[in-house]
Amino acid sequence: MDRRTGVVLCRGCCCGTERRDPDTDHAAQLAWLRQLPRAHPDGVTARTSECLGPCAQANVLVVRPSPAGRRRGGRPVWFGFVGDTRVLTLLEGWLRAGGPGFARLPDELELHVVAAPRMLG
């Protein structure tokens, strides 16, 4: 079981496509995601997902707390409209401060928080 904070970046039908969002540097987002484990070797896992759900809010990214962060009250945080590299810079700073359960979410990042999709069951 992985004990680190996790970051999942959507790359499905809406997120990560130039057709849907031509003003976003999708390659830069993937490069940012790939560098996270090297930048945070003891604290972050990074992966992509085919589809996270809230397509109307593309690009979508989820930050999952570490088990220690969860014990401190941290919960997964869903972000939408992650198109600007400024958002990635803010996310990086928040992750360096500990992420969910450890660090307060910066006000500017709060503007990108979206509701997690409801699971049908």
N, CA, C and O atoms as a Tinker XYZ file with bonds, in Angstrom:
   484  protein
     1  N      0.845000   -1.194000    0.000000    73     2
     2  CA     0.000000    0.000000    0.000000    64     1     3
     3  C      0.886000    1.251000    0.000000    63     2     4     5
     4  O      1.835000    1.370000    0.775000    81     3
     5  N      0.547000    2.154000   -0.878000    73     3     6
     6  CA     1.335000    3.378000   -0.972000    64     5     7
     7  C      0.948000    4.327000    0.153000    63     6     8     9
     8  O     -0.237000    4.505000    0.435000    81     7
     9  N      1.921000    4.927000    0.788000    73     7    10
    10  CA     1.686000    5.771000    1.949000    64     9    11
    11  C      1.919000    7.245000    1.642000    63    10    12    13
    12  O      2.036000    8.061000    2.556000    81    11
    13  N      1.984000    7.582000    0.376000    73    11    14
    14  CA     2.280000    8.963000   -0.010000    64    13    15
    15  C      1.038000    9.688000   -0.509000    63    14    16    17
    16  O      0.023000    9.073000   -0.835000    81    15
    17  N      1.143000   10.991000   -0.557000    73    15    18
    18  CA     0.120000   11.818000   -1.191000    64    17    19
    19  C      0.070000   11.441000   -2.662000    63    18    20    21
    20  O      1.112000   11.202000   -3.273000    81    19
    21  N     -1.118000   11.384000   -3.237000    73    19    22
    22  CA    -1.263000   10.996000   -4.634000    64    21    23
    23  C     -1.864000   12.103000   -5.472000    63    22    24    25
    24  O     -2.758000   12.820000   -5.024000    81    23
    25  N     -1.371000   12.238000   -6.690000    73    23    26
    26  CA    -1.904000   13.203000   -7.641000    64    25    27
    27  C     -2.316000   12.431000   -8.888000    63    26    28    29
    28  O     -1.540000   11.652000   -9.441000    81    27
    29  N     -3.563000   12.664000   -9.320000    73    27    30
    30  CA    -4.078000   12.012000  -10.528000    64    29    31
    31  C     -4.540000   13.103000  -11.488000    63    30    32    33
    32  O     -5.372000   13.939000  -11.135000    81    31
    33  N     -4.002000   13.090000  -12.687000    73    31    34
    34  CA    -4.334000   14.066000  -13.723000    64    33    35
    35  C     -5.158000   13.373000  -14.797000    63    34    36    37
    36  O     -4.737000   12.357000  -15.348000    81    35
    37  N     -6.320000   13.916000  -15.092000    73    35    38
    38  CA    -7.198000   13.351000  -16.109000    64    37    39
    39  C     -6.620000   13.610000  -17.492000    63    38    40    41
    40  O     -6.148000   14.709000  -17.780000    81    39
    41  N     -6.659000   12.600000  -18.339000    73    39    42
    42  CA    -6.218000   12.716000  -19.730000    64    41    43
    43  C     -7.228000   12.059000  -20.650000    63    42    44    45
    44  O     -6.843000   11.524000  -21.690000    81    43
    45  N     -8.496000   12.080000  -20.307000    73    43    46
    46  CA    -9.537000   11.390000  -21.057000    64    45    47
    47  C    -10.042000   12.149000  -22.262000    63    46    48    49
    48  O     -9.302000   12.865000  -22.938000    81    47
    49  N    -11.327000   11.969000  -22.509000    73    47    50
    50  CA   -11.933000   12.513000  -23.729000    64    49    51
    51  C    -11.930000   14.035000  -23.762000    63    50    52    53
    52  O    -11.852000   14.624000  -24.840000    81    51
    53  N    -12.011000   14.674000  -22.623000    73    51    54
    54  CA   -12.079000   16.147000  -22.582000    64    53    55
    55  C    -10.794000   16.764000  -22.055000    63    54    56    57
    56  O    -10.301000   17.754000  -22.596000    81    55
    57  N    -10.270000   16.185000  -21.019000    73    55    58
    58  CA    -9.034000   16.706000  -20.431000    64    57    59
    59  C     -7.852000   16.252000  -21.277000    63    58    60    61
    60  O     -7.800000   15.111000  -21.736000    81    59
    61  N     -6.939000   17.129000  -21.469000    73    59    62
    62  CA    -5.721000   16.749000  -22.164000    64    61    63
    63  C     -5.810000   16.776000  -23.672000    63    62    64    65
    64  O     -4.905000   16.292000  -24.352000    81    63
    65  N     -6.886000   17.334000  -24.213000    73    63    66
    66  CA    -6.987000   17.375000  -25.667000    64    65    67
    67  C     -6.965000   18.821000  -26.163000    63    66    68    69
    68  O     -7.630000   19.697000  -25.610000    81    67
    69  N     -6.209000   19.036000  -27.186000    73    67    70
    70  CA    -6.148000   20.372000  -27.786000    64    69    71
    71  C     -7.476000   20.741000  -28.441000    63    70    72    73
    72  O     -7.841000   21.915000  -28.511000    81    71
    73  N     -8.190000   19.729000  -28.918000    73    71    74
    74  CA    -9.481000   19.986000  -29.543000    64    73    75
    75  C    -10.435000   20.655000  -28.546000    63    74    76    77
    76  O    -11.151000   21.588000  -28.909000    81    75
    77  N    -10.448000   20.191000  -27.313000    73    75    78
    78  CA   -11.345000   20.722000  -26.281000    64    77    79
    79  C    -10.809000   22.020000  -25.697000    63    78    80    81
    80  O    -11.564000   22.958000  -25.440000    81    79
    81  N     -9.486000   22.062000  -25.489000    73    79    82
    82  CA    -8.885000   23.210000  -24.808000    64    81    83
    83  C     -7.561000   23.573000  -25.478000    63    82    84    85
    84  O     -6.498000   23.199000  -24.983000    81    83
    85  N     -7.613000   24.290000  -26.588000    73    83    86
    86  CA    -6.389000   24.587000  -27.344000    64    85    87
    87  C     -5.440000   25.562000  -26.641000    63    86    88    89
    88  O     -4.273000   25.652000  -27.023000    81    87
    89  N     -5.907000   26.291000  -25.629000    73    87    90
    90  CA    -5.055000   27.264000  -24.958000    64    89    91
    91  C     -4.231000   26.682000  -23.815000    63    90    92    93
    92  O     -3.401000   27.380000  -23.234000    81    91
    93  N     -4.450000   25.414000  -23.486000    73    91    94
    94  CA    -3.717000   24.767000  -22.407000    64    93    95
    95  C     -2.495000   24.051000  -22.965000    63    94    96    97
    96  O     -2.575000   23.407000  -24.011000    81    95
    97  N     -1.375000   24.160000  -22.279000    73    95    98
    98  CA    -0.168000   23.443000  -22.654000    64    97    99
    99  C     -0.232000   22.056000  -22.012000    63    98   100   101
   100  O      0.281000   21.848000  -20.913000    81    99
   101  N     -0.862000   21.120000  -22.703000    73    99   102
   102  CA    -1.074000   19.778000  -22.179000    64   101   103
   103  C      0.243000   19.028000  -21.966000    63   102   104   105
   104  O      0.372000   18.254000  -21.017000    81   103
   105  N      1.200000   19.252000  -22.830000    73   103   106
   106  CA     2.509000   18.609000  -22.673000    64   105   107
   107  C      3.192000   19.103000  -21.398000    63   106   108   109
   108  O      3.843000   18.322000  -20.704000    81   107
   109  N      3.048000   20.390000  -21.085000    73   107   110
   110  CA     3.633000   20.930000  -19.849000    64   109   111
   111  C      2.961000   20.327000  -18.624000    63   110   112   113
   112  O      3.623000   20.089000  -17.614000    81   111
   113  N      1.661000   20.078000  -18.695000    73   111   114
   114  CA     0.976000   19.442000  -17.568000    64   113   115
   115  C      1.516000   18.038000  -17.326000    63   114   116   117
   116  O      1.762000   17.652000  -16.183000    81   115
   117  N      1.699000   17.283000  -18.389000    73   115   118
   118  CA     2.247000   15.932000  -18.236000    64   117   119
   119  C      3.682000   15.976000  -17.722000    63   118   120   121
   120  O      4.058000   15.155000  -16.885000    81   119
   121  N      4.480000   16.906000  -18.202000    73   119   122
   122  CA     5.858000   17.046000  -17.720000    64   121   123
   123  C      5.854000   17.380000  -16.231000    63   122   124   125
   124  O      6.650000   16.832000  -15.468000    81   123
   125  N      4.966000   18.271000  -15.818000    73   123   126
   126  CA     4.851000   18.625000  -14.397000    64   125   127
   127  C      4.500000   17.386000  -13.574000    63   126   128   129
   128  O      5.099000   17.131000  -12.529000    81   127
   129  N      3.525000   16.625000  -14.057000    73   127   130
   130  CA     3.109000   15.420000  -13.335000    64   129   131
   131  C      4.255000   14.418000  -13.221000    63   130   132   133
   132  O      4.465000   13.825000  -12.163000    81   131
   133  N      4.983000   14.236000  -14.297000    73   131   134
   134  CA     6.086000   13.255000  -14.303000    64   133   135
   135  C      7.223000   13.642000  -13.364000    63   134   136   137
   136  O      7.924000   12.768000  -12.855000    81   135
   137  N      7.417000   14.940000  -13.128000    73   135   138
   138  CA     8.517000   15.357000  -12.259000    64   137   139
   139  C      8.152000   15.291000  -10.774000    63   138   140   141
   140  O      9.040000   15.343000   -9.923000    81   139
   141  N      6.865000   15.177000  -10.451000    73   139   142
   142  CA     6.456000   15.205000   -9.044000    64   141   143
   143  C      7.155000   14.160000   -8.172000    63   142   144   145
   144  O      7.655000   14.514000   -7.105000    81   143
   145  N      7.212000   12.890000   -8.580000    73   143   146
   146  CA     7.893000   11.916000   -7.712000    64   145   147
   147  C      9.368000   12.231000   -7.485000    63   146   148   149
   148  O      9.901000   11.941000   -6.414000    81   147
   149  N     10.032000   12.820000   -8.479000    73   147   150
   150  CA    11.441000   13.195000   -8.296000    64   149   151
   151  C     11.565000   14.412000   -7.387000    63   150   152   153
   152  O     12.509000   14.511000   -6.604000    81   151
   153  N     10.614000   15.338000   -7.490000    73   151   154
   154  CA    10.640000   16.545000   -6.664000    64   153   155
   155  C     10.227000   16.259000   -5.226000    63   154   156   157
   156  O     10.625000   16.971000   -4.304000    81   155
   157  N      9.431000   15.218000   -5.041000    73   155   158
   158  CA     8.919000   14.840000   -3.718000    64   157   159
   159  C      9.131000   13.343000   -3.516000    63   158   160   161
   160  O      8.145000   12.615000   -3.393000    81   159
   161  N     10.353000   12.853000   -3.478000    73   159   162
   162  CA    10.592000   11.405000   -3.466000    64   161   163
   163  C      9.968000   10.680000   -2.276000    63   162   164   165
   164  O      9.705000    9.482000   -2.371000    81   163
   165  N      9.725000   11.354000   -1.176000    73   163   166
   166  CA     9.127000   10.692000   -0.022000    64   165   167
   167  C      7.660000   11.029000    0.166000    63   166   168   169
   168  O      7.048000   10.601000    1.144000    81   167
   169  N      7.092000   11.786000   -0.752000    73   167   170
   170  CA     5.765000   12.229000   -0.445000    64   169   171
   171  C      4.705000   12.268000   -1.525000    63   170   172   173
   172  O      3.550000   12.541000   -1.199000    81   171
   173  N      5.018000   12.010000   -2.810000    73   171   174
   174  CA     4.004000   12.150000   -3.843000    64   173   175
   175  C      4.112000   11.024000   -4.870000    63   174   176   177
   176  O      5.195000   10.707000   -5.361000    81   175
   177  N      2.966000   10.435000   -5.179000    73   175   178
   178  CA     2.879000    9.546000   -6.335000    64   177   179
   179  C      2.096000   10.304000   -7.400000    63   178   180   181
   180  O      1.273000   11.160000   -7.075000    81   179
   181  N      2.342000   10.000000   -8.646000    73   179   182
   182  CA     1.686000   10.728000   -9.734000    64   181   183
   183  C      1.295000    9.753000  -10.827000    63   182   184   185
   184  O      2.053000    8.857000  -11.195000    81   183
   185  N      0.079000    9.956000  -11.340000    73   183   186
   186  CA    -0.373000    9.113000  -12.443000    64   185   187
   187  C     -1.435000    9.859000  -13.236000    63   186   188   189
   188  O     -1.922000   10.912000  -12.825000    81   187
   189  N     -1.779000    9.291000  -14.371000    73   187   190
   190  CA    -2.873000    9.827000  -15.170000    64   189   191
   191  C     -4.042000    8.857000  -15.099000    63   190   192   193
   192  O     -3.890000    7.691000  -14.732000    81   191
   193  N     -5.203000    9.366000  -15.458000    73   191   194
   194  CA    -6.415000    8.560000  -15.528000    64   193   195
   195  C     -7.086000    8.839000  -16.862000    63   194   196   197
   196  O     -7.013000    9.953000  -17.379000    81   195
   197  N     -7.730000    7.838000  -17.410000    73   195   198
   198  CA    -8.426000    8.018000  -18.680000    64   197   199
   199  C     -9.582000    8.998000  -18.543000    63   198   200   201
   200  O     -9.796000    9.821000  -19.433000    81   199
   201  N    -10.331000    8.928000  -17.444000    73   199   202
   202  CA   -11.417000    9.876000  -17.229000    64   201   203
   203  C    -11.768000    9.914000  -15.747000    63   202   204   205
   204  O    -12.033000    8.877000  -15.138000    81   203
   205  N    -11.768000   11.096000  -15.177000    73   203   206
   206  CA   -12.120000   11.265000  -13.771000    64   205   207
   207  C    -13.578000   11.686000  -13.584000    63   206   208   209
   208  O    -14.100000   11.622000  -12.471000    81   207
   209  N    -14.231000   12.112000  -14.653000    73   207   210
   210  CA   -15.661000   12.365000  -14.532000    64   209   211
   211  C    -16.183000   13.743000  -14.859000    63   210   212   213
   212  O    -16.933000   13.875000  -15.827000    81   211
   213  N    -15.840000   14.775000  -14.121000    73   211   214
   214  CA   -16.495000   16.076000  -14.368000    64   213   215
   215  C    -15.950000   16.771000  -15.619000    63   214   216   217
   216  O    -15.217000   17.756000  -15.530000    81   215
   217  N    -16.322000   16.242000  -16.776000    73   215   218
   218  CA   -15.769000   16.705000  -18.054000    64   217   219
   219  C    -16.034000   18.182000  -18.337000    63   218   220   221
   220  O    -15.238000   18.837000  -19.008000    81   219
   221  N    -17.136000   18.701000  -17.836000    73   219   222
   222  CA   -17.449000   20.114000  -18.081000    64   221   223
   223  C    -16.459000   21.039000  -17.391000    63   222   224   225
   224  O    -16.413000   22.232000  -17.689000    81   223
   225  N    -15.661000   20.494000  -16.465000    73   223   226
   226  CA   -14.699000   21.292000  -15.715000    64   225   227
   227  C    -13.262000   20.952000  -16.076000    63   226   228   229
   228  O    -12.345000   21.181000  -15.287000    81   227
   229  N    -13.068000   20.402000  -17.280000    73   227   230
   230  CA   -11.745000   20.008000  -17.735000    64   229   231
   231  C    -10.804000   21.221000  -17.745000    63   230   232   233
   232  O    -11.215000   22.351000  -18.006000    81   231
   233  N     -9.597000   20.956000  -17.468000    73   231   234
   234  CA    -8.858000   19.776000  -17.087000    64   233   235
   235  C     -9.028000   19.524000  -15.591000    63   234   236   237
   236  O     -9.047000   20.453000  -14.784000    81   235
   237  N     -9.150000   18.246000  -15.244000    73   235   238
   238  CA    -9.433000   17.843000  -13.866000    64   237   239
   239  C     -8.211000   17.156000  -13.279000    63   238   240   241
   240  O     -7.487000   16.435000  -13.967000    81   239
   241  N     -8.001000   17.396000  -11.997000    73   239   242
   242  CA    -6.878000   16.826000  -11.262000    64   241   243
   243  C     -7.367000   16.548000   -9.840000    63   242   244   245
   244  O     -8.139000   17.332000   -9.288000    81   243
   245  N     -6.926000   15.445000   -9.249000    73   243   246
   246  CA    -7.298000   15.092000   -7.872000    64   245   247
   247  C     -6.030000   14.920000   -7.051000    63   246   248   249
   248  O     -5.063000   14.310000   -7.507000    81   247
   249  N     -6.040000   15.461000   -5.841000    73   247   250
   250  CA    -4.942000   15.253000   -4.894000    64   249   251
   251  C     -5.513000   14.450000   -3.735000    63   250   252   253
   252  O     -6.446000   14.878000   -3.057000    81   251
   253  N     -4.933000   13.280000   -3.526000    73   251   254
   254  CA    -5.354000   12.368000   -2.462000    64   253   255
   255  C     -4.385000   12.496000   -1.290000    63   254   256   257
   256  O     -3.171000   12.491000   -1.494000    81   255
   257  N     -4.906000   12.611000   -0.053000    73   255   258
   258  CA    -3.999000   12.759000    1.087000    64   257   259
   259  C     -3.241000   11.468000    1.387000    63   258   260   261
   260  O     -3.692000   10.369000    1.063000    81   259
   261  N     -2.103000   11.631000    2.002000    73   259   262
   262  CA    -1.379000   10.469000    2.515000    64   261   263
   263  C     -2.184000    9.900000    3.682000    63   262   264   265
   264  O     -3.071000   10.584000    4.192000    81   263
   265  N     -1.905000    8.676000    4.120000    73   263   266
   266  CA    -2.602000    8.157000    5.299000    64   265   267
   267  C     -2.443000    9.074000    6.517000    63   266   268   269
   268  O     -3.395000    9.259000    7.276000    81   267
   269  N     -1.260000    9.644000    6.710000    73   267   270
   270  CA    -1.058000   10.570000    7.835000    64   269   271
   271  C     -1.903000   11.822000    7.652000    63   270   272   273
   272  O     -2.470000   12.334000    8.617000    81   271
   273  N     -1.992000   12.316000    6.427000    73   271   274
   274  CA    -2.831000   13.475000    6.143000    64   273   275
   275  C     -4.298000   13.166000    6.380000    63   274   276   277
   276  O     -5.039000   14.008000    6.887000    81   275
   277  N     -4.723000   11.964000    6.016000    73   275   278
   278  CA    -6.112000   11.560000    6.243000    64   277   279
   279  C     -6.420000   11.497000    7.742000    63   278   280   281
   280  O     -7.491000   11.919000    8.179000    81   279
   281  N     -5.483000   10.972000    8.517000    73   279   282
   282  CA    -5.689000   10.922000    9.977000    64   281   283
   283  C     -5.820000   12.321000   10.568000    63   282   284   285
   284  O     -6.456000   12.506000   11.606000    81   283
   285  N     -5.220000   13.296000    9.909000    73   283   286
   286  CA    -5.305000   14.697000   10.363000    64   285   287
   287  C     -6.508000   15.425000    9.764000    63   286   288   289
   288  O     -6.629000   16.643000    9.896000    81   287
   289  N     -7.394000   14.679000    9.106000    73   287   290
   290  CA    -8.605000   15.275000    8.552000    64   289   291
   291  C     -8.564000   15.583000    7.069000    63   290   292   293
   292  O     -9.547000   16.082000    6.520000    81   291
   293  N     -7.458000   15.300000    6.408000    73   291   294
   294  CA    -7.352000   15.568000    4.977000    64   293   295
   295  C     -8.235000   14.635000    4.165000    63   294   296   297
   296  O     -8.371000   13.455000    4.488000    81   295
   297  N     -8.821000   15.160000    3.133000    73   295   298
   298  CA    -9.667000   14.398000    2.217000    64   297   299
   299  C     -9.218000   14.694000    0.792000    63   298   300   301
   300  O     -8.554000   15.702000    0.552000    81   299
   301  N     -9.570000   13.834000   -0.153000    73   299   302
   302  CA    -9.210000   14.131000   -1.537000    64   301   303
   303  C     -9.768000   15.487000   -1.959000    63   302   304   305
   304  O    -10.889000   15.851000   -1.605000    81   303
   305  N     -8.970000   16.219000   -2.719000    73   303   306
   306  CA    -9.389000   17.525000   -3.214000    64   305   307
   307  C     -9.406000   17.446000   -4.739000    63   306   308   309
   308  O     -8.409000   17.099000   -5.372000    81   307
   309  N    -10.549000   17.773000   -5.306000    73   307   310
   310  CA   -10.744000   17.769000   -6.753000    64   309   311
   311  C    -10.583000   19.189000   -7.279000    63   310   312   313
   312  O    -11.142000   20.139000   -6.731000    81   311
   313  N     -9.818000   19.314000   -8.338000    73   311   314
   314  CA    -9.589000   20.608000   -8.968000    64   313   315
   315  C    -10.073000   20.553000  -10.413000    63   314   316   317
   316  O     -9.867000   19.561000  -11.112000    81   315
   317  N    -10.710000   21.614000  -10.843000    73   315   318
   318  CA   -11.155000   21.726000  -12.222000    64   317   319
   319  C    -10.581000   22.982000  -12.858000    63   318   320   321
   320  O    -10.034000   23.854000  -12.183000    81   319
   321  N    -10.721000   23.048000  -14.155000    73   319   322
   322  CA   -10.239000   24.200000  -14.924000    64   321   323
   323  C     -8.740000   24.420000  -14.699000    63   322   324   325
   324  O     -8.267000   25.550000  -14.579000    81   323
   325  N     -8.010000   23.299000  -14.647000    73   323   326
   326  CA    -6.556000   23.356000  -14.446000    64   325   327
   327  C     -5.908000   23.463000  -15.818000    63   326   328   329
   328  O     -5.435000   22.472000  -16.375000    81   327
   329  N     -5.894000   24.668000  -16.350000    73   327   330
   330  CA    -5.334000   24.883000  -17.670000    64   329   331
   331  C     -4.098000   25.755000  -17.648000    63   330   332   333
   332  O     -3.270000   25.690000  -18.557000    81   331
   333  N     -3.972000   26.554000  -16.637000    73   331   334
   334  CA    -2.902000   27.527000  -16.521000    64   333   335
   335  C     -1.740000   26.931000  -15.730000    63   334   336   337
   336  O     -1.954000   26.290000  -14.700000    81   335
   337  N     -0.526000   27.135000  -16.199000    73   335   338
   338  CA     0.625000   26.608000  -15.459000    64   337   339
   339  C      0.747000   27.265000  -14.078000    63   338   340   341
   340  O      1.397000   26.711000  -13.191000    81   339
   341  N      0.136000   28.422000  -13.888000    73   339   342
   342  CA     0.126000   29.070000  -12.571000    64   341   343
   343  C     -0.545000   28.156000  -11.541000    63   342   344   345
   344  O     -0.099000   28.082000  -10.396000    81   343
   345  N     -1.603000   27.468000  -11.939000    73   343   346
   346  CA    -2.291000   26.539000  -11.034000    64   345   347
   347  C     -1.342000   25.411000  -10.630000    63   346   348   349
   348  O     -1.324000   25.003000   -9.469000    81   347
   349  N     -0.561000   24.909000  -11.572000    73   347   350
   350  CA     0.391000   23.843000  -11.262000    64   349   351
   351  C      1.456000   24.326000  -10.281000    63   350   352   353
   352  O      1.867000   23.587000   -9.387000    81   351
   353  N      1.893000   25.558000  -10.452000    73   351   354
   354  CA     2.876000   26.133000   -9.521000    64   353   355
   355  C      2.289000   26.222000   -8.113000    63   354   356   357
   356  O      2.963000   25.898000   -7.136000    81   355
   357  N      1.050000   26.656000   -8.012000    73   355   358
   358  CA     0.383000   26.732000   -6.704000    64   357   359
   359  C      0.198000   25.343000   -6.101000    63   358   360   361
   360  O      0.392000   25.154000   -4.900000    81   359
   361  N     -0.174000   24.381000   -6.927000    73   359   362
   362  CA    -0.319000   23.005000   -6.441000    64   361   363
   363  C      1.010000   22.476000   -5.920000    63   362   364   365
   364  O      1.064000   21.823000   -4.878000    81   363
   365  N      2.063000   22.758000   -6.643000    73   363   366
   366  CA     3.403000   22.319000   -6.228000    64   365   367
   367  C      3.757000   22.871000   -4.851000    63   366   368   369
   368  O      4.264000   22.142000   -3.998000    81   367
   369  N      3.492000   24.148000   -4.637000    73   367   370
   370  CA     3.771000   24.754000   -3.334000    64   369   371
   371  C      2.939000   24.143000   -2.226000    63   370   372   373
   372  O      3.438000   23.916000   -1.124000    81   371
   373  N      1.669000   23.873000   -2.511000    73   371   374
   374  CA     0.789000   23.257000   -1.520000    64   373   375
   375  C      1.264000   21.841000   -1.184000    63   374   376   377
   376  O      1.243000   21.438000   -0.021000    81   375
   377  N      1.691000   21.087000   -2.202000    73   375   378
   378  CA     2.213000   19.740000   -1.962000    64   377   379
   379  C      3.496000   19.790000   -1.136000    63   378   380   381
   380  O      3.696000   18.967000   -0.243000    81   379
   381  N      4.361000   20.752000   -1.433000    73   379   382
   382  CA     5.601000   20.891000   -0.650000    64   381   383
   383  C      5.295000   21.208000    0.822000    63   382   384   385
   384  O      6.042000   20.814000    1.719000    81   383
   385  N      4.203000   21.913000    1.052000    73   383   386
   386  CA     3.798000   22.244000    2.429000    64   385   387
   387  C      3.093000   21.078000    3.113000    63   386   388   389
   388  O      2.803000   21.153000    4.307000    81   387
   389  N      2.813000   20.009000    2.386000    73   387   390
   390  CA     2.212000   18.821000    2.982000    64   389   391
   391  C      0.909000   18.376000    2.356000    63   390   392   393
   392  O      0.511000   17.222000    2.516000    81   391
   393  N      0.231000   19.271000    1.641000    73   391   394
   394  CA    -1.011000   18.897000    0.975000    64   393   395
   395  C     -2.160000   18.640000    1.935000    63   394   396   397
   396  O     -2.154000   19.162000    3.050000    81   395
   397  N     -3.151000   17.841000    1.526000    73   395   398
   398  CA    -4.355000   17.634000    2.337000    64   397   399
   399  C     -4.044000   17.097000    3.739000    63   398   400   401
   400  O     -3.307000   16.124000    3.901000    81   399
   401  N     -4.615000   17.743000    4.723000    73   399   402
   402  CA    -4.421000   17.338000    6.109000    64   401   403
   403  C     -3.269000   18.040000    6.798000    63   402   404   405
   404  O     -3.188000   18.038000    8.026000    81   403
   405  N     -2.379000   18.638000    6.028000    73   403   406
   406  CA    -1.212000   19.292000    6.612000    64   405   407
   407  C     -1.136000   20.787000    6.310000    63   406   408   409
   408  O     -0.715000   21.576000    7.156000    81   407
   409  N     -1.541000   21.166000    5.118000    73   407   410
   410  CA    -1.374000   22.565000    4.718000    64   409   411
   411  C     -2.712000   23.149000    4.270000    63   410   412   413
   412  O     -3.525000   22.490000    3.622000    81   411
   413  N     -2.900000   24.382000    4.635000    73   411   414
   414  CA    -4.093000   25.117000    4.203000    64   413   415
   415  C     -4.028000   25.331000    2.698000    63   414   416   417
   416  O     -2.970000   25.643000    2.152000    81   415
   417  N     -5.155000   25.162000    2.038000    73   415   418
   418  CA    -5.231000   25.371000    0.604000    64   417   419
   419  C     -5.150000   26.865000    0.312000    63   418   420   421
   420  O     -5.937000   27.634000    0.864000    81   419
   421  N     -4.223000   27.298000   -0.537000    73   419   422
   422  CA    -4.139000   28.726000   -0.882000    64   421   423
   423  C     -5.448000   29.225000   -1.502000    63   422   424   425
   424  O     -6.123000   28.493000   -2.225000    81   423
   425  N     -5.788000   30.462000   -1.212000    73   423   426
   426  CA    -7.036000   31.045000   -1.710000    64   425   427
   427  C     -7.169000   30.922000   -3.224000    63   426   428   429
   428  O     -8.247000   30.613000   -3.731000    81   427
   429  N     -6.092000   31.161000   -3.937000    73   427   430
   430  CA    -6.152000   31.099000   -5.396000    64   429   431
   431  C     -6.459000   29.685000   -5.888000    63   430   432   433
   432  O     -7.140000   29.516000   -6.899000    81   431
   433  N     -5.958000   28.665000   -5.175000    73   431   434
   434  CA    -6.282000   27.283000   -5.539000    64   433   435
   435  C     -7.724000   26.948000   -5.178000    63   434   436   437
   436  O     -8.375000   26.158000   -5.862000    81   435
   437  N     -8.213000   27.544000   -4.115000    73   435   438
   438  CA    -9.597000   27.317000   -3.689000    64   437   439
   439  C    -10.564000   27.620000   -4.829000    63   438   440   441
   440  O    -11.620000   26.995000   -4.925000    81   439
   441  N    -10.220000   28.560000   -5.683000    73   439   442
   442  CA   -11.065000   28.920000   -6.822000    64   441   443
   443  C    -11.200000   27.781000   -7.837000    63   442   444   445
   444  O    -12.126000   27.781000   -8.647000    81   443
   445  N    -10.289000   26.825000   -7.797000    73   443   446
   446  CA   -10.293000   25.706000   -8.739000    64   445   447
   447  C    -10.898000   24.435000   -8.158000    63   446   448   449
   448  O    -11.021000   23.436000   -8.866000    81   447
   449  N    -11.278000   24.452000   -6.884000    73   447   450
   450  CA   -11.857000   23.263000   -6.264000    64   449   451
   451  C    -13.237000   23.017000   -6.856000    63   450   452   453
   452  O    -14.054000   23.931000   -6.966000    81   451
   453  N    -13.483000   21.759000   -7.237000    73   451   454
   454  CA   -14.783000   21.344000   -7.771000    64   453   455
   455  C    -15.273000   20.146000   -6.964000    63   454   456   457
   456  O    -14.496000   19.471000   -6.289000    81   455
   457  N    -16.560000   19.901000   -7.048000    73   455   458
   458  CA   -17.146000   18.760000   -6.344000    64   457   459
   459  C    -16.719000   17.458000   -7.013000    63   458   460   461
   460  O    -16.637000   17.368000   -8.237000    81   459
   461  N    -16.451000   16.457000   -6.186000    73   459   462
   462  CA   -16.165000   15.133000   -6.719000    64   461   463
   463  C    -17.428000   14.581000   -7.370000    63   462   464   465
   464  O    -18.528000   14.805000   -6.866000    81   463
   465  N    -17.289000   13.875000   -8.461000    73   463   466
   466  CA   -18.482000   13.321000   -9.102000    64   465   467
   467  C    -19.120000   12.263000   -8.213000    63   466   468   469
   468  O    -18.431000   11.563000   -7.471000    81   467
   469  N    -20.422000   12.156000   -8.293000    73   467   470
   470  CA   -21.119000   11.116000   -7.538000    64   469   471
   471  C    -20.963000    9.800000   -8.270000    63   470   472   473
   472  O    -21.088000    9.729000   -9.493000    81   471
   473  N    -20.688000    8.768000   -7.508000    73   471   474
   474  CA   -20.555000    7.447000   -8.095000    64   473   475
   475  C    -21.939000    6.812000   -8.208000    63   474   476   477
   476  O    -22.701000    6.801000   -7.241000    81   475
   477  N    -22.255000    6.295000   -9.363000    73   475   478
   478  CA   -23.534000    5.607000   -9.550000    64   477   479
   479  C    -23.382000    4.180000   -9.058000    63   478   480   481
   480  O    -22.359000    3.540000   -9.302000    81   479
   481  N    -24.355000    3.700000   -8.395000    73   479   482
   482  CA   -24.195000    2.344000   -7.880000    64   481   483
   483  C    -25.437000    1.721000   -7.625000    63   482   484
   484  O    -25.473000    0.572000   -7.186000    81   483
